């Protein structure tokens, strides 16, 4: 890129040049500016794609839970479809959490809470 002094020198020289040559010099200068801008845009797009690619790699990590957690959580939500899916895919109904509760315990506990709420209202 030209320095400020280079541009001032060029401007001083162009004052002495006929109008047609000044117009050609201005067109040439503008073409150079557009070329530099296109290069800059290309570099920025490359950096943006690179950044997005990095971000997608970070975001694409999946969280997975132990089989017991998945089954207990599905039973706690009363998600019958998910519970059936998990049991049909070799998840043991005997899986328990750290307190020793199984999915059946969770369902029974939830049913009891619902019955108590119904009796209170």
N, C-alpha and C positions, 0 to 999 in steps of 0.2 A: 504494500500500500504506500502510496506517495505521502511524503511528509507535508506538513503545512507550508514549509518554505519552498518545496518543489512546486506546489500548486500556485503559490504567489509568483514565483519566477515565471511559470508557464503563463499565468494570467497577464503579467507585464509584457511578455513577448507577443501574446495574442492581440494586444492593443494595437500593435503596429502592422498586423496582418489584415489583408482584405476580408470583407464580410464572409464571402463564400468559404474561404479557408477556415475562418473561425467556426462556421457552422459544421464543417467536416470534423474539425478537432473536437467540438462539443459532442457530435454524434459518436466519435471514436471513444471519447471519455465515458459517455453514457453506456456504450456497449461493454466497456471494461467493468463499469459499476454493476451492470446486470449480470455479467459473467461471475463476478466475485460474489454477488448476492445468491446466485444459483448454487455456487459451491458451498456457501455458508448454509443454505437451506438443506442441501443434500447431507452435509455433515450433521446438522441438527436432527434430521429425520433418522439418520443412522444411530445417533446417540439415544434418541427416543425409543427406537425399536430395541436397542440393546438393553435399555433400562426396563422396558416392558417385559422383555424376555426374562430378565433376572427376577422381576417381580412375580411373573407367572410361575417360575420355578419355585419360588418361596411359597406362593399361595396354593400351589397344587399339592402340598403335603396333606395327606388324609389322616384324620384321627380315627383310631380304632380302639375298641374297648374289649375287655375280656368277655368271653362267652357268658359268664355268669352275670356280669353287669348288664349286658344287652338284654338278656332274658328277664332279669329282675325289673329293669326299667320298663320294658314293654308290658310286662304283667301289671306293674304299678299304674301305668297309663290306661289299663284295660284295653290295650290294642290287640284284639283277638287275632287279627290277620297276621301281625308281626310275630306274635307268640306261636301261632301255628306254623308259620314259615320257619322260625328258628327250631322248633321241635322236629319238623320234617327234615331239617338239614343237620341232623345229628347233634343238636344241642341237648344235653341231658337235663331232664326236669329236676334232677337231684342237685344241680349246681346251686351253691349258696354263697351269700356274701360273707364278709368278715365276722358278722354276728351270728352266722349259722342259719340265717333265714333263706328259705327257698322261694321260688316264684309263687308257689301255692300259698305259702305263708303271707306273702305280700297281697295276693288277691283276697285271701280270707280277711286280713286286717282291713283292707279297703271296704269290703262288703260290710263288715261289722260297723265301721265308721259311718257308712251310708245309712245303715239301719238305725243307728242311734240318732242321726240327724233327722230322719223321717219321723221317729217317735217323738222327738222334741218339738217338731213343728205341727 
